[in-house]
Structure formats: C-alpha cells, structure tokens
Amino acid sequence: MPGKRKTQMMRQNEKIKDLLIVFLGIIVLVESLLLARIYFPLFRHKPKIPKQTSLAKIAIIIDDNGYSTKDCEALSQIDDPITISVLPHLRYSREVAVCAHDHHKEVMLHLPLEPHRNRDKYPNNYLITTSMPDSLVIQKFNEAIQSVPFAKGLNNHMGSKATEDVELMSVIFTQMKRNNLYFVDSRVTRKTICPYLARKRNLPFAERDVFLDNENDRAYIEQQFLKLKQQAVKNGYAIGIGHARPLTWQIIKEQTEHLSALGYEFVTVKSIIDSL
C-alpha cells in the first residue's frame, strides 16, 4: 500500500509539473509578443485611419425655374442633391416645384427684388421695390411663397438695390423668420447689407460663392466649376449658382457625376447652412 500511495503522489507531481510548464510557456509567449511589438514594426498594432466623408461639400442652386416644364425633365436627370430656385407666379412655377420635390430636390423661392437697373420686362408690382409700403411688401412676399410649394428658403432674383436697403430687407427677413425660411444672398452687389442683417436677426443665412454661367459657353462654365471646386477645398464647402438653361443643365449633370466620382459631396443648401 505504501508503494501504491507513493506512485500516486509521483503521478500527481508530474501533472503539476506539466501544468507549470504549460503556464510558463504561455507567459514566455505573451512576453515574446509584447517585446516583438516594441522592436519589430510588423508586429505593432496599426490604428485605423478615420475615413473622410468627402473632399469637400458643394451645393448648387439653379435659378429662374418656372418658365418651362423642360426644367423638370432636366432636373430629373441629375442624381445628386441640387437646389431648385423657382420664380413665383410663372405658368409652371407650382408644377416645377412639385416635380423637384418629387425627385427629392430641395426647393427655394427665387424672390424678385428691385435692381438698380432693369432691362427685362415684368408685370406691374412683380418686383418687390424699396418704395413699396411695408404692408404691400408683406402681401407680395406671402403671395410669392404660396405660389412655390415646398420652398425651404429663398434667394434674391436681381435685387442689387433692394439688398442694399436695410428697411426693406428687415421687413422681408421678419416674414422669413415667421415662416422658418433660410436666406441665400446671391450677392449681386458688393454693398449688400444681408450678411450683417441676417446675423443681427439670427436668420439662417449663406451666400453665393461662384456664378457658374454668366456666359452661356461650355468652356466658361467648366472653368467656373473649377473655381467652385477650389473654393470648396479651401473652405470645406462652396455654393454655386447657375440658371435654368439647356447648356447649364447638361454641364451640371456632367460635373456632378465627375466630381462625385473624385470624392466631392453634393449637398442641399440647407445642410450647409445647418452646419455653419
């Protein structure tokens, strides 16, 4: 019996030794890996580089919509978000606004305001002017916004004289605040008081960076897109304004596809304003 017990104890000791050897082996392996991370770069943990969502954000506004249903056909061919600015009281104003909304495009009112010089013909009282009494300004504003359904904001159509007038723009901005609208200054005059007044009244606001098609010429418009891209890279975002013309629509389609493929992100104007 004593010999049997001795044999059992020896076996238990052997098992304990085996377990200690395995445990020590694990410790040596762990320490070796830790040392390898320090002295050999291949074994170091590589932190994940956060992915940038885009090179920069670009918003494009297309002015002067509402004259033709062809505008609806053109905007439906553009997959990226763009903003459709619709003139009030035109034959197809409501139809184009509804079409734009149905195609998941942001809608704006393109509010006609008084310029210093006007070569175009408009119906009487179509433009909101600096000489109008406040009551008429409010009436014209409300009629205009009602004629363009789904409008989330507005920018000025012409308005070089109007956007220099504190009294007139104060009345308009008050109405915009009541309707939860944002304002984009098309910047048709260097003397615009809109940035100052919007800050003072805490009105959601942005301003145009580049006019895309002051010349109805392919080379010119493509060059303006290059300027828009450079401005977006510089500031993180940029806002470009074009007009509802066949050539502009075509180049916008081409450029949005091309720049999206390069890593630029096309967004709504409101998303830019919300991020400022």
LUMGUVEX-21520 format. One record per residue (C-alpha): residue number from 1; residue in three letters; x negated, y negated, z. Coordinates in pm, 1 decimal, padded with zeros to 6 digits. Layout:
! LUMGUVEX-21520
+-----+------+----------+----------+----------+
| pos | code |       xx |       yy |       zz |
+-----+------+----------+----------+----------+
| NUM |  ALA |        X |        Y |        Z |
...
+-----+------+----------+----------+----------+
This chain:
! LUMGUVEX-21520
+-----+------+----------+----------+----------+
| pos | code |       xx |       yy |       zz |
+-----+------+----------+----------+----------+
|   1 |  MET |  00000.0 |  00000.0 |  00000.0 |
|   2 |  PRO | -00273.6 | -00249.8 |  00084.3 |
|   3 |  GLY | -00430.1 | -00185.6 | -00255.5 |
|   4 |  LYS | -00096.2 | -00242.5 | -00427.0 |
|   5 |  ARG | -00045.2 | -00576.5 | -00249.9 |
|   6 |  LYS | -00398.1 | -00680.2 | -00341.7 |
|   7 |  THR | -00325.4 | -00605.8 | -00707.0 |
|   8 |  GLN | -00003.7 | -00811.8 | -00698.8 |
|   9 |  MET | -00184.7 | -01107.5 | -00542.7 |
|  10 |  MET | -00454.8 | -01088.9 | -00808.0 |
|  11 |  ARG | -00190.9 | -01095.7 | -01082.8 |
|  12 |  GLN | -00022.8 | -01398.9 | -00923.1 |
|  13 |  ASN | -00356.9 | -01575.6 | -00901.2 |
|  14 |  GLU | -00419.0 | -01502.6 | -01268.2 |
|  15 |  LYS | -00079.6 | -01652.4 | -01362.7 |
|  16 |  ILE | -00157.1 | -01961.6 | -01155.6 |
|  17 |  LYS | -00494.4 | -01995.2 | -01329.5 |
|  18 |  ASP | -00327.7 | -01960.0 | -01669.1 |
|  19 |  LEU | -00074.4 | -02231.0 | -01581.6 |
|  20 |  LEU | -00352.5 | -02461.5 | -01458.0 |
|  21 |  ILE | -00548.4 | -02404.1 | -01779.5 |
|  22 |  VAL | -00240.6 | -02490.5 | -01990.3 |
|  23 |  PHE | -00170.1 | -02800.3 | -01777.5 |
|  24 |  LEU | -00531.6 | -02919.4 | -01801.3 |
|  25 |  GLY | -00522.7 | -02857.9 | -02174.9 |
|  26 |  ILE | -00216.9 | -03081.9 | -02211.1 |
|  27 |  ILE | -00388.6 | -03355.4 | -02008.9 |
|  28 |  VAL | -00700.8 | -03333.1 | -02228.1 |
|  29 |  LEU | -00487.8 | -03350.8 | -02545.4 |
|  30 |  VAL | -00296.1 | -03656.9 | -02426.1 |
|  31 |  GLU | -00614.5 | -03835.9 | -02322.7 |
|  32 |  SER | -00773.8 | -03749.8 | -02656.8 |
|  33 |  LEU | -00480.4 | -03903.2 | -02845.6 |
|  34 |  LEU | -00496.8 | -04215.9 | -02632.3 |
|  35 |  LEU | -00867.7 | -04252.7 | -02698.3 |
|  36 |  ALA | -00811.6 | -04190.7 | -03069.8 |
|  37 |  ARG | -00563.9 | -04481.5 | -03084.7 |
|  38 |  ILE | -00826.5 | -04708.5 | -02938.5 |
|  39 |  TYR | -01124.4 | -04607.6 | -03151.6 |
|  40 |  PHE | -00963.2 | -04489.0 | -03475.7 |
|  41 |  PRO | -00717.0 | -04730.1 | -03653.5 |
|  42 |  LEU | -00536.3 | -04448.3 | -03837.1 |
|  43 |  PHE | -00400.8 | -04323.0 | -03506.2 |
|  44 |  ARG | -00275.4 | -04662.4 | -03389.3 |
|  45 |  HIS |  00095.4 | -04741.0 | -03383.5 |
|  46 |  LYS |  00190.5 | -04975.3 | -03669.6 |
|  47 |  PRO |  00453.0 | -05232.8 | -03566.6 |
|  48 |  LYS |  00741.8 | -05271.7 | -03809.2 |
|  49 |  ILE |  00726.9 | -05593.3 | -04008.9 |
|  50 |  PRO |  01070.6 | -05760.4 | -03993.2 |
|  51 |  LYS |  01225.5 | -05783.5 | -04337.7 |
|  52 |  GLN |  01308.8 | -06128.1 | -04469.1 |
|  53 |  THR |  01668.0 | -06150.1 | -04586.8 |
|  54 |  SER |  01568.2 | -06373.5 | -04880.3 |
|  55 |  LEU |  01300.8 | -06606.4 | -05011.6 |
|  56 |  ALA |  01542.5 | -06897.4 | -04968.5 |
|  57 |  LYS |  01913.6 | -06977.8 | -04986.4 |
|  58 |  ILE |  02073.4 | -07158.7 | -05278.1 |
|  59 |  ALA |  02425.0 | -07299.9 | -05308.4 |
|  60 |  ILE |  02562.9 | -07407.2 | -05645.7 |
|  61 |  ILE |  02863.5 | -07635.4 | -05684.8 |
|  62 |  ILE |  03042.5 | -07652.3 | -06020.0 |
|  63 |  ASP |  03222.4 | -07988.1 | -06056.1 |
|  64 |  ASP |  03506.5 | -08104.2 | -06282.7 |
|  65 |  ASN |  03711.2 | -07785.3 | -06282.9 |
|  66 |  GLY |  04080.6 | -07800.7 | -06369.6 |
|  67 |  TYR |  04081.3 | -07912.5 | -06731.2 |
|  68 |  SER |  04090.8 | -07561.5 | -06878.0 |
|  69 |  THR |  04166.9 | -07201.3 | -06786.6 |
|  70 |  LYS |  03837.4 | -07112.9 | -06956.2 |
|  71 |  ASP |  03676.4 | -07225.1 | -06630.8 |
|  72 |  CYS |  03845.9 | -06930.1 | -06463.5 |
|  73 |  GLU |  03713.1 | -06690.9 | -06726.8 |
|  74 |  ALA |  03361.3 | -06829.7 | -06679.9 |
|  75 |  LEU |  03355.0 | -06815.2 | -06300.1 |
|  76 |  SER |  03487.0 | -06459.5 | -06301.8 |
|  77 |  GLN |  03172.2 | -06350.9 | -06489.0 |
|  78 |  ILE |  02942.4 | -06466.3 | -06206.3 |
|  79 |  ASP |  02894.8 | -06210.3 | -05930.5 |
|  80 |  ASP |  02705.4 | -06425.5 | -05680.6 |
|  81 |  PRO |  02880.9 | -06671.3 | -05446.8 |
|  82 |  ILE |  02924.3 | -07014.5 | -05603.8 |
|  83 |  THR |  03145.5 | -07305.5 | -05505.9 |
|  84 |  ILE |  03414.1 | -07432.8 | -05742.5 |
|  85 |  SER |  03495.8 | -07803.5 | -05704.2 |
|  86 |  VAL |  03834.2 | -07884.3 | -05858.1 |
|  87 |  LEU |  03965.4 | -08225.6 | -05965.1 |
|  88 |  PRO |  04317.5 | -08296.0 | -05833.1 |
|  89 |  HIS |  04636.7 | -08329.5 | -06036.4 |
|  90 |  LEU |  04500.0 | -08186.7 | -06361.6 |
|  91 |  ARG |  04703.9 | -07944.9 | -06570.1 |
|  92 |  TYR |  04512.8 | -07641.6 | -06443.0 |
|  93 |  SER |  04387.4 | -07762.9 | -06104.1 |
|  94 |  ARG |  04603.0 | -07527.3 | -05898.9 |
|  95 |  GLU |  04554.7 | -07234.9 | -06137.2 |
|  96 |  VAL |  04174.0 | -07260.4 | -06134.9 |
|  97 |  ALA |  04165.1 | -07297.8 | -05754.2 |
|  98 |  VAL |  04377.7 | -06984.9 | -05710.1 |
|  99 |  CYS |  04168.2 | -06798.0 | -05965.8 |
| 100 |  ALA |  03844.6 | -06896.8 | -05790.2 |
| 101 |  HIS |  03984.1 | -06783.4 | -05455.6 |
| 102 |  ASP |  04098.1 | -06452.8 | -05605.5 |
| 103 |  HIS |  03742.8 | -06395.6 | -05733.7 |
| 104 |  HIS |  03601.6 | -06465.6 | -05385.7 |
| 105 |  LYS |  03454.8 | -06802.2 | -05478.4 |
| 106 |  GLU |  03455.1 | -07095.2 | -05237.2 |
| 107 |  VAL |  03690.9 | -07378.9 | -05338.6 |
| 108 |  MET |  03634.3 | -07751.9 | -05289.8 |
| 109 |  LEU |  03828.1 | -08065.2 | -05379.2 |
| 110 |  HIS |  03640.5 | -08292.6 | -05620.0 |
| 111 |  LEU |  03778.9 | -08620.7 | -05487.1 |
| 112 |  PRO |  03787.1 | -08906.3 | -05744.1 |
| 113 |  LEU |  03632.4 | -09218.9 | -05591.1 |
| 114 |  GLU |  03563.8 | -09564.1 | -05728.9 |
| 115 |  PRO |  03230.5 | -09618.3 | -05910.4 |
| 116 |  HIS |  03056.3 | -09948.6 | -05977.1 |
| 117 |  ARG |  03108.6 | -09892.5 | -06349.4 |
| 118 |  ASN |  03358.1 | -09660.7 | -06515.4 |
| 119 |  ARG |  03364.5 | -09570.2 | -06884.8 |
| 120 |  ASP |  03623.3 | -09292.8 | -06850.6 |
| 121 |  LYS |  03999.7 | -09336.0 | -06865.9 |
| 122 |  TYR |  04213.4 | -09220.3 | -06574.9 |
| 123 |  PRO |  04580.7 | -09268.3 | -06484.1 |
| 124 |  ASN |  04665.2 | -09563.4 | -06260.2 |
| 125 |  ASN |  04564.8 | -09502.4 | -05899.0 |
| 126 |  TYR |  04388.8 | -09174.5 | -05987.5 |
| 127 |  LEU |  04068.7 | -09305.7 | -05828.9 |
| 128 |  ILE |  04066.4 | -09396.8 | -05461.6 |
| 129 |  THR |  03925.9 | -09750.0 | -05450.5 |
| 130 |  THR |  03776.7 | -09984.4 | -05193.1 |
| 131 |  SER |  04062.0 | -10232.5 | -05245.7 |
| 132 |  MET |  04340.1 | -09988.3 | -05153.2 |
| 133 |  PRO |  04515.3 | -10035.5 | -04818.3 |
| 134 |  ASP |  04445.9 | -09759.2 | -04566.5 |
| 135 |  SER |  04799.7 | -09624.5 | -04597.9 |
| 136 |  LEU |  04759.2 | -09571.1 | -04973.0 |
| 137 |  VAL |  04415.6 | -09412.5 | -04926.4 |
| 138 |  ILE |  04565.3 | -09164.0 | -04680.2 |
| 139 |  GLN |  04855.2 | -09091.6 | -04915.3 |
| 140 |  LYS |  04624.3 | -09034.8 | -05214.9 |
| 141 |  PHE |  04394.7 | -08816.7 | -05008.3 |
| 142 |  ASN |  04677.6 | -08595.8 | -04883.6 |
| 143 |  GLU |  04826.2 | -08560.2 | -05232.4 |
| 144 |  ALA |  04485.7 | -08466.3 | -05371.8 |
| 145 |  ILE |  04413.4 | -08198.8 | -05110.9 |
| 146 |  GLN |  04760.0 | -08049.1 | -05156.1 |
| 147 |  SER |  04701.4 | -08011.2 | -05530.5 |
| 148 |  VAL |  04392.4 | -07790.9 | -05477.3 |
| 149 |  PRO |  04485.8 | -07486.7 | -05266.1 |
| 150 |  PHE |  04222.0 | -07304.3 | -05060.1 |
| 151 |  ALA |  03987.7 | -07606.7 | -05050.2 |
| 152 |  LYS |  03749.1 | -07581.3 | -04752.6 |
| 153 |  GLY |  03571.0 | -07908.1 | -04817.6 |
| 154 |  LEU |  03518.7 | -08178.0 | -05075.4 |
| 155 |  ASN |  03257.3 | -08371.7 | -05265.2 |
| 156 |  ASN |  03286.7 | -08703.8 | -05443.3 |
| 157 |  HIS |  03367.5 | -08740.5 | -05812.6 |
| 158 |  MET |  03180.9 | -09056.9 | -05916.1 |
| 159 |  GLY |  03216.5 | -09290.7 | -05615.5 |
| 160 |  SER |  02899.9 | -09499.2 | -05632.2 |
| 161 |  LYS |  03094.6 | -09797.1 | -05497.3 |
| 162 |  ALA |  03319.4 | -09600.3 | -05261.5 |
| 163 |  THR |  03040.5 | -09407.1 | -05087.1 |
| 164 |  GLU |  02869.5 | -09739.0 | -05006.0 |
| 165 |  ASP |  03182.6 | -09867.6 | -04828.2 |
| 166 |  VAL |  03196.6 | -09792.3 | -04456.1 |
| 167 |  GLU |  03563.0 | -09886.2 | -04414.1 |
| 168 |  LEU |  03691.0 | -09667.5 | -04697.3 |
| 169 |  MET |  03476.8 | -09363.6 | -04612.0 |
| 170 |  SER |  03576.3 | -09395.7 | -04245.5 |
| 171 |  VAL |  03941.7 | -09355.7 | -04343.6 |
| 172 |  ILE |  03860.2 | -09056.9 | -04565.6 |
| 173 |  PHE |  03637.8 | -08891.0 | -04303.5 |
| 174 |  THR |  03912.9 | -08929.1 | -04043.7 |
| 175 |  GLN |  04151.8 | -08740.9 | -04270.7 |
| 176 |  MET |  03888.9 | -08476.1 | -04335.6 |
| 177 |  LYS |  03838.4 | -08418.8 | -03963.8 |
| 178 |  ARG |  04213.2 | -08372.7 | -03922.1 |
| 179 |  ASN |  04209.8 | -08111.2 | -04199.2 |
| 180 |  ASN |  03892.7 | -07931.8 | -04078.1 |
| 181 |  LEU |  03708.8 | -08003.9 | -04402.6 |
| 182 |  TYR |  03338.3 | -08049.7 | -04469.6 |
| 183 |  PHE |  03186.2 | -08311.7 | -04699.0 |
| 184 |  VAL |  02910.2 | -08280.8 | -04957.2 |
| 185 |  ASP |  02765.2 | -08609.9 | -05071.5 |
| 186 |  SER |  02696.2 | -08583.6 | -05444.4 |
| 187 |  ARG |  02453.1 | -08873.0 | -05394.2 |
| 188 |  VAL |  02544.3 | -09085.4 | -05692.5 |
| 189 |  THR |  02398.1 | -09393.1 | -05521.9 |
| 190 |  ARG |  02089.4 | -09448.2 | -05310.4 |
| 191 |  LYS |  02292.5 | -09682.6 | -05090.7 |
| 192 |  THR |  02533.3 | -09412.5 | -04971.9 |
| 193 |  ILE |  02643.7 | -09453.9 | -04611.4 |
| 194 |  CYS |  02785.3 | -09099.4 | -04591.4 |
| 195 |  PRO |  02494.4 | -08927.2 | -04407.8 |
| 196 |  TYR |  02498.1 | -09191.3 | -04133.8 |
| 197 |  LEU |  02876.6 | -09195.2 | -04105.9 |
| 198 |  ALA |  02908.3 | -08814.7 | -04102.5 |
| 199 |  ARG |  02657.5 | -08787.8 | -03817.4 |
| 200 |  LYS |  02835.4 | -09062.0 | -03627.7 |
| 201 |  ARG |  03171.3 | -08886.3 | -03662.0 |
| 202 |  ASN |  03031.6 | -08535.0 | -03617.9 |
| 203 |  LEU |  03169.5 | -08429.9 | -03956.5 |
| 204 |  PRO |  03029.0 | -08111.2 | -04117.0 |
| 205 |  PHE |  02805.1 | -08250.1 | -04388.9 |
| 206 |  ALA |  02546.0 | -08171.3 | -04655.3 |
| 207 |  GLU |  02410.9 | -08346.9 | -04961.0 |
| 208 |  ARG |  02317.1 | -08257.9 | -05315.2 |
| 209 |  ASP |  01950.8 | -08182.1 | -05385.0 |
| 210 |  VAL |  01948.5 | -08140.2 | -05764.5 |
| 211 |  PHE |  02184.9 | -08226.5 | -06050.2 |
| 212 |  LEU |  02149.9 | -07934.8 | -06289.2 |
| 213 |  ASP |  02294.0 | -08065.0 | -06614.3 |
| 214 |  ASN |  02270.6 | -08440.0 | -06654.4 |
| 215 |  GLU |  02160.2 | -08339.5 | -07004.0 |
| 216 |  ASN |  02359.5 | -08072.4 | -07185.2 |
| 217 |  ASP |  02041.0 | -07899.7 | -07300.7 |
| 218 |  ARG |  01916.3 | -07547.3 | -07220.5 |
| 219 |  ALA |  01552.1 | -07641.8 | -07161.6 |
| 220 |  TYR |  01653.4 | -07929.6 | -06935.3 |
| 221 |  ILE |  01896.0 | -07719.6 | -06727.4 |
| 222 |  GLU |  01643.0 | -07438.6 | -06685.7 |
| 223 |  GLN |  01385.6 | -07693.7 | -06570.6 |
| 224 |  GLN |  01636.9 | -07827.0 | -06315.0 |
| 225 |  PHE |  01686.7 | -07474.1 | -06183.9 |
| 226 |  LEU |  01311.2 | -07455.2 | -06133.0 |
| 227 |  LYS |  01329.0 | -07776.0 | -05926.4 |
| 228 |  LEU |  01620.9 | -07630.4 | -05728.7 |
| 229 |  LYS |  01421.6 | -07315.0 | -05655.3 |
| 230 |  GLN |  01119.7 | -07518.0 | -05542.4 |
| 231 |  GLN |  01337.6 | -07731.1 | -05315.8 |
| 232 |  ALA |  01491.0 | -07417.8 | -05164.3 |
| 233 |  VAL |  01148.0 | -07271.4 | -05089.7 |
| 234 |  LYS |  01035.8 | -07598.3 | -04932.7 |
| 235 |  ASN |  01336.5 | -07643.7 | -04700.2 |
| 236 |  GLY |  01474.0 | -07291.2 | -04675.6 |
| 237 |  TYR |  01782.9 | -07388.9 | -04873.5 |
| 238 |  ALA |  01895.7 | -07617.8 | -05154.5 |
| 239 |  ILE |  02223.5 | -07736.9 | -05306.3 |
| 240 |  GLY |  02258.1 | -07784.8 | -05680.9 |
| 241 |  ILE |  02548.2 | -07940.9 | -05869.5 |
| 242 |  GLY |  02646.3 | -07860.0 | -06226.8 |
| 243 |  HIS |  02956.0 | -07922.5 | -06434.6 |
| 244 |  ALA |  03220.5 | -07700.3 | -06592.4 |
| 245 |  ARG |  03070.1 | -07681.7 | -06942.2 |
| 246 |  PRO |  03011.7 | -07370.4 | -07154.9 |
| 247 |  LEU |  02630.8 | -07400.9 | -07159.6 |
| 248 |  THR |  02611.6 | -07467.8 | -06785.3 |
| 249 |  TRP |  02832.5 | -07168.0 | -06706.7 |
| 250 |  GLN |  02613.1 | -06945.0 | -06923.7 |
| 251 |  ILE |  02285.8 | -07058.1 | -06768.8 |
| 252 |  ILE |  02426.7 | -07031.6 | -06415.1 |
| 253 |  LYS |  02515.1 | -06669.7 | -06485.3 |
| 254 |  GLU |  02163.8 | -06603.6 | -06617.7 |
| 255 |  GLN |  01984.6 | -06788.1 | -06338.9 |
| 256 |  THR |  02185.0 | -06640.3 | -06051.8 |
| 257 |  GLU |  02109.5 | -06290.4 | -06180.0 |
| 258 |  HIS |  01742.3 | -06370.7 | -06239.5 |
| 259 |  LEU |  01678.6 | -06547.0 | -05908.4 |
| 260 |  SER |  01875.3 | -06288.9 | -05709.4 |
| 261 |  ALA |  01650.5 | -06019.5 | -05854.7 |
| 262 |  LEU |  01347.2 | -06220.3 | -05737.9 |
| 263 |  GLY |  01480.2 | -06232.3 | -05381.4 |
| 264 |  TYR |  01670.2 | -06561.5 | -05361.8 |
| 265 |  GLU |  02011.2 | -06554.2 | -05194.8 |
| 266 |  PHE |  02308.2 | -06741.9 | -05336.9 |
| 267 |  VAL |  02549.1 | -06853.9 | -05067.2 |
| 268 |  THR |  02851.4 | -07076.2 | -05016.6 |
| 269 |  VAL |  02809.9 | -07440.7 | -04926.7 |
| 270 |  LYS |  02995.3 | -07384.5 | -04600.7 |
| 271 |  SER |  02748.3 | -07118.5 | -04489.6 |
| 272 |  ILE |  02462.8 | -07365.0 | -04539.0 |
| 273 |  ILE |  02646.3 | -07639.6 | -04350.1 |
| 274 |  ASP |  02727.1 | -07398.6 | -04065.1 |
| 275 |  SER |  02357.3 | -07311.3 | -04034.6 |
| 276 |  LEU |  02232.4 | -07671.4 | -04023.0 |
+-----+------+----------+----------+----------+
